[in-house]
Structures are given as structure tokens and as C-alpha cells.
């Protein structure tokens, strides 16, 4: 029997009537961490938990799996006796649970509903139809409203009410204690220590994760001193001038075993945009071309003088430079043919020189 969305069942006075709203249900084969064989159970995703029943008509569940300790969800590609069956591995903090859906489509839907309830966001990386995505969005909205109604006075995740001194280390994450543990559990290759806000909103905390027959988490309070700087509140307090020194001190004290958590967020490799089809109005996601944009044609240079370029200074020795001996050369006529004024001055000067010579004799 394939999974079915949101078909809440409740018997009079039965236990199902007391469960959170059912978002998705159907038969799954389940094998827990300590179970040797799988069991075919009617599975209901109610709120943030999976409830297992012996059959679809039972009103009392036989097992419950709280998804608040969720770590990861991945496909299991191992072969099953039923060739159409599709397996899943649900990793929790206390071990892994293996689930088997009737087919690939059912497995993809279960993944969509589980991720929507756990992350409170519709996953965009699954192969689902537009109607199924709309169904997941409705589940996200209902689950958010349910959680708000359960915790009306709950403050947002640990906001800081005091200003931080100096630069904030890159391993700082604005998450709660539980979210910090999940981050470190999901991404062990990115580091095992992160800085986060404290629960009281007036302090900070460092969350660390190490492996010792399983995950071992530790949380250290970091308070801001009145005279400036910070202190790591352990048995022998460690004063630090900045938050960077807080991280460096923990790395040094553990001989490099603790390393800052640096998660590289993925970025898109292509530019995408949504546009409507002119014929049927359907909105389609397009990928922009990756070829470089053509360059604008260069404008031709302006004729005449350019203020950015200076012409070379005229060579004042041009009149004394050698001139070709061609009689037809106009420059030769300009230099060799004196003007009338020059001839008159030369004659007067010559006459004065002759008179001076005569008087001396």
C-alpha cells in the first residue's frame, strides 16, 4: 500500500486523537538500531515524530521516533528482495533506523515530508511535482504554527543583549545548544568547536564534539568581564582579551584536538531566473548563458587637438638643420633667399664697417 498524505484517523477515545496533526502516512518496513529483522508497520508523520502502528486501523501506536535528535537522512542503495522497494537510512543521535518504502516515488515523498518537518523548509533538491511541493509548503506552515502555539512565550534562539568586543571569529554561529550539536554532528570534517550565544542572552558558549564510541558534546560558558575582555568559566578561569583568544586558548589547551568549525556554504555556479511562458503562462526556471558579454565597440578618436596628448615642442634648430639640395624644395628657398629688410640691414652694417676701417687707417 503506498503512502498517503494527511489522512488523519482517530478512534473514539483512542490514542490517535491525542497525537499531533498527521502530515503523511503509509506502510514502511522498519528496522531499528537493536532490531535484527524488519517489520512492516503503518507509519504516521505526526508533528515532529514518527508513530508506528501494526496496521492502518490501529489507534494505539507501538513505537515512536522523535525527530528532534535527527542527524541525517540518506538513500540506501543496497538491493532488496523486492526489486521495486527503495530504502532509507535515518541517522539519529542514538543510532540509525533503516526504512524501506514500496517504491522510489514513495521514498522521495517520505524524504520531502521528513525534511520539511525537520528543517521547516521545503527541500528544493528532490524530484517532486509542483503539486507535491505545494503540499510540503502547507505542511511547513502548519508545523510552524503548531510549534508557535506550543511555545508562545519562547524567546528566539539566544539573542545577545550585550555588544561583542573586537572581531567575531568565523566559527561563531547564532544557533542554540541543540542546533550547535546537530551542526557539528552533520559536518565532522568542518571542525569540532563553534562559538554561539548563551541561553541567558548575556553570555556566550563554546560547543565541542569529539568521538568516543559515539559523539561526546561539551559546552563551555564564556562571559564578558566588566573591565573588558572575556573569561572561559571553568574550574580555573581562563581570561582572554578577545573572542579570537578564547578560540586560540581552547585549541592550545587541547594540543590542537579542538579545531574551529568553518562551514563553507554552497554558492550557485550559474545565474538563474524565472519567467512566464507567453503561450500558456507557465513559469519556468531558466539558466542564463555563461558566455561573456560582448564588449561595446570603441569610439573613434576625435579629430583635432586632444587635451590628454601633447605635441612635441618645436625644434628650434630646424632652421640650421641640413636641408635637401633640391632647388624645388620650398624650405631651401626659405633659408637661402634673404628678405629685403635683411638685405638693407646688411648693406648698412657693411658701410659702417668700411668707414670705421678708413678712419683707423
C-alpha positions in Angstrom: 0.0 0.0 0.0 1.5 3.3 -1.0 1.9 6.2 1.4 -0.9 8.7 1.6 -0.8 12.4 2.6 -2.7 13.9 5.5 -5.5 11.5 6.2 -5.9 11.8 9.9 -7.6 8.8 11.6 -8.8 8.8 15.1 -11.0 6.3 17.0 -13.3 7.5 19.8 -11.3 7.8 22.9 -8.3 6.3 21.2 -4.7 7.3 21.4 -4.5 8.8 17.8 -6.9 11.5 18.8 -4.2 12.8 21.2 -1.4 12.8 18.6 -0.2 15.9 16.8 -1.7 16.5 13.3 -0.8 13.8 10.8 1.0 15.1 7.7 1.8 11.9 5.9 1.2 8.2 6.4 1.7 4.8 4.8 3.3 1.4 5.2 7.1 1.3 5.8 9.4 -1.6 6.7 11.3 -0.5 9.8 14.5 -1.9 11.5 15.8 -0.1 14.5 19.4 0.0 15.8 18.8 -3.0 18.1 16.5 -5.0 15.8 17.7 -7.9 13.7 14.8 -8.0 11.3 12.5 -5.5 9.6 8.8 -5.2 10.5 6.1 -3.8 8.2 4.3 -1.1 10.1 1.8 1.6 9.3 3.8 4.8 9.8 2.4 8.3 10.5 4.4 11.5 10.5 2.6 13.4 13.2 4.1 16.7 14.2 7.9 16.2 14.6 7.7 12.5 15.3 7.1 9.2 13.5 4.5 6.9 15.0 4.4 3.2 14.1 1.2 1.1 14.2 0.7 -2.6 13.5 -1.9 -1.7 10.8 -3.7 1.3 9.4 -6.8 0.8 11.6 -5.0 0.6 15.0 -5.5 3.5 17.3 -2.6 2.7 19.7 0.9 3.1 18.3 3.6 0.5 19.1 6.7 2.7 18.7 7.5 6.4 18.5 10.6 8.0 16.9 11.2 11.6 17.9 12.9 13.5 15.1 14.4 16.2 17.3 17.5 14.1 17.6 17.8 13.9 13.8 21.3 13.8 12.3 21.0 12.8 8.6 18.8 11.1 6.0 20.3 9.3 3.0 19.4 6.7 0.4 20.4 3.1 1.0 21.3 1.6 -2.4 21.6 -2.0 -1.2 19.4 -4.4 -3.1 16.1 -5.7 -1.6 14.3 -8.9 -2.3 11.5 -6.7 -3.7 13.2 -5.0 -6.7 10.8 -2.1 -6.6 11.4 -1.3 -3.0 13.5 1.8 -2.1 15.5 2.0 1.2 16.3 4.9 3.5 18.8 5.3 6.4 17.5 7.6 9.1 20.5 8.5 11.3 19.7 9.7 14.8 21.9 10.5 17.7 21.3 7.2 19.3 21.8 5.1 16.2 20.4 4.5 12.7 17.0 3.3 11.7 16.5 1.6 8.3 13.3 2.3 6.5 12.0 0.7 3.3 9.4 2.4 1.1 7.3 0.5 -1.5 9.0 2.3 -4.5 11.2 5.2 -5.5 8.4 7.7 -5.7 7.2 6.9 -2.2 10.7 7.2 -0.8 11.1 10.6 -2.4 7.8 11.8 -0.9 8.8 10.5 2.6 12.1 12.4 2.3 10.2 15.5 1.3 7.9 15.4 4.3 10.6 14.5 6.7 12.9 17.3 5.6 10.0 19.8 5.6 9.1 19.0 9.2 12.7 18.8 10.5 14.1 21.9 8.7 10.8 23.8 8.4 11.6 24.5 4.8 10.6 22.8 1.6 13.6 20.9 0.1 14.5 22.1 -3.4 16.8 19.3 -4.3 14.2 16.4 -4.5 12.4 15.2 -7.6 8.9 16.2 -6.9 5.9 17.6 -8.9 4.6 21.2 -8.4 1.5 19.9 -6.5 3.7 17.8 -4.2 5.9 20.9 -3.4 2.8 22.9 -2.6 1.6 20.1 -0.3 5.0 20.3 1.5 4.7 24.1 1.9 1.4 23.6 3.6 3.0 21.1 6.0 5.8 23.6 6.8 3.2 26.4 7.6 1.1 24.0 9.8 4.1 22.8 11.7 5.4 26.3 12.3 2.0 27.3 13.6 1.9 24.2 15.8 5.3 24.9 17.4 4.4 28.6 18.0 1.2 27.6 19.7 3.1 25.1 21.9 5.7 27.7 23.0 4.1 31.1 22.8 6.5 32.7 25.3 9.6 31.1 24.0 12.2 33.6 23.0 14.1 33.4 19.7 17.3 31.4 19.8 19.6 33.0 22.3 19.8 36.6 21.1 22.8 38.5 22.5 21.8 41.6 24.6 25.4 42.7 25.1 27.8 44.1 22.4 30.7 41.9 21.5 34.2 43.3 21.8 36.6 43.1 18.8 36.2 41.0 15.7 33.9 37.9 15.8 35.6 34.6 15.0 34.4 32.9 11.8 33.4 29.9 13.9 30.6 31.9 15.6 27.1 30.7 14.8 23.8 32.2 16.0 22.3 28.8 17.0 21.0 27.2 20.1 22.7 24.4 22.0 20.8 21.7 20.2 21.4 23.2 16.8 25.1 23.5 17.5 25.3 19.8 18.3 23.4 18.9 15.1 25.7 21.1 13.0 28.9 19.5 14.5 27.4 16.1 14.1 26.4 16.6 10.4 29.7 18.2 9.3 32.5 16.5 11.2 35.0 17.5 8.5 34.4 21.2 9.0 35.8 21.3 12.6 34.6 20.3 16.1 34.2 23.5 18.0 31.9 26.5 17.5 31.1 29.7 19.4 27.4 30.5 19.9 25.2 32.7 22.1 24.4 31.6 25.6 20.9 30.8 26.7 20.6 33.8 29.0 21.4 36.3 26.2 24.2 37.9 28.2 26.9 35.4 27.7 28.5 33.2 25.0 29.2 29.5 24.9 31.6 27.2 23.1 30.2 23.8 22.0 32.6 21.0 21.1 32.2 17.5 19.7 34.6 14.5 19.9 34.3 10.8 19.1 34.5 8.3 22.0 32.4 5.3 21.0 29.9 7.9 19.7 29.6 11.6 19.8 30.6 13.4 23.1 29.5 17.0 23.4 30.8 19.6 25.8 29.6 23.2 26.4 31.7 25.9 28.0 30.4 29.3 29.2 32.2 32.4 28.0 31.3 35.6 29.9 32.3 39.2 29.3 34.2 41.0 32.0 33.3 44.4 33.3 36.9 45.6 32.8 36.9 44.4 29.3 37.7 41.1 27.6 36.3 37.6 28.3 36.8 34.7 30.6 36.2 31.0 30.0 34.3 29.8 33.1 36.0 26.6 34.0 37.4 25.4 37.3 40.5 27.6 36.7 39.0 30.5 34.8 41.0 31.5 31.6 41.0 35.2 30.9 41.1 36.3 27.2 41.3 39.8 25.7 39.2 38.9 22.6 37.0 36.2 21.3 39.8 35.1 19.0 41.9 34.5 22.0 39.1 32.4 23.5 39.2 30.0 20.5 43.0 30.0 20.4 43.2 29.2 24.1 40.9 26.1 23.7 43.0 25.0 20.7 46.2 25.4 22.6 44.9 23.7 25.8 43.8 20.6 23.8 47.0 20.4 21.8 45.1 21.1 18.6 42.5 18.4 19.1 39.7 21.1 19.0 39.5 23.0 15.8 37.2 25.9 14.9 34.1 25.0 12.9 34.2 26.5 9.5 31.3 25.5 7.2 31.7 26.5 3.6 28.2 27.5 2.4 27.5 26.5 -1.1 27.0 29.1 -3.8 25.3 28.9 -7.1 27.5 28.3 -10.2 25.1 29.7 -12.7 22.7 32.6 -12.8 19.1 31.5 -12.9 15.8 33.4 -13.3 12.1 32.7 -13.6 9.9 33.8 -16.5 6.4 33.1 -17.7 5.8 31.3 -21.0 4.0 33.6 -23.4 1.7 30.8 -24.7 0.4 29.1 -21.6 1.6 31.4 -18.8 3.6 28.6 -17.1 6.5 29.9 -15.1 9.8 28.2 -16.0 13.2 28.4 -14.4 15.9 29.4 -16.9 19.7 29.4 -16.7 21.4 32.5 -18.0 24.1 31.9 -20.7 27.6 31.6 -19.2 29.4 33.1 -22.2 31.0 36.5 -21.5 29.0 39.6 -22.6 30.2 41.2 -25.9 32.3 44.3 -25.4 30.9 47.7 -26.6 32.6 49.0 -29.7 35.3 51.5 -29.1 34.5 55.1 -30.1 36.8 56.6 -32.9 39.3 59.2 -31.7 38.2 62.8 -32.1 39.8 64.8 -34.8 42.0 67.7 -33.7 43.8 68.5 -30.6 43.5 66.1 -27.7 44.0 67.6 -24.2 45.5 64.3 -23.0 48.2 64.3 -25.6 50.8 67.0 -26.0 52.5 67.6 -29.3 56.3 67.6 -29.0 57.9 71.0 -28.6 59.1 72.5 -31.8 62.7 72.0 -32.6 64.2 75.4 -32.7 67.2 74.1 -34.5 65.2 73.3 -37.6 66.5 76.4 -39.4 70.1 75.2 -39.0 69.3 71.6 -39.9 70.5 70.3 -43.2 68.0 70.8 -46.0 67.9 68.7 -49.1 69.8 70.4 -52.0 66.8 70.2 -54.3 66.2 73.7 -55.9 62.5 73.0 -55.8 62.5 72.4 -52.1 60.4 75.3 -50.5 62.4 75.1 -47.3 65.6 75.7 -49.2 64.2 78.8 -50.8 63.0 80.0 -47.3 66.5 79.7 -45.8 68.8 80.7 -48.7 66.7 83.7 -50.0 67.1 86.6 -47.5 64.2 89.1 -47.1 64.5 92.8 -48.3 64.8 94.1 -44.8 67.7 91.7 -44.1 69.5 92.9 -47.2 69.1 96.6 -46.2 70.5 95.9 -42.7 73.4 94.0 -44.1 74.3 96.9 -46.5 74.2 99.5 -43.7 76.3 97.4 -41.5 78.8 96.8 -44.2 79.1 100.6 -44.9 79.7 101.4 -41.2 82.4 98.8 -41.0 84.2 100.2 -44.1 84.0 103.8 -42.6 85.5 102.6 -39.3 88.4 100.9 -41.1 89.1 104.0 -43.1 89.2 106.3 -40.1 91.6 103.9 -38.3 93.9 103.9 -41.3 
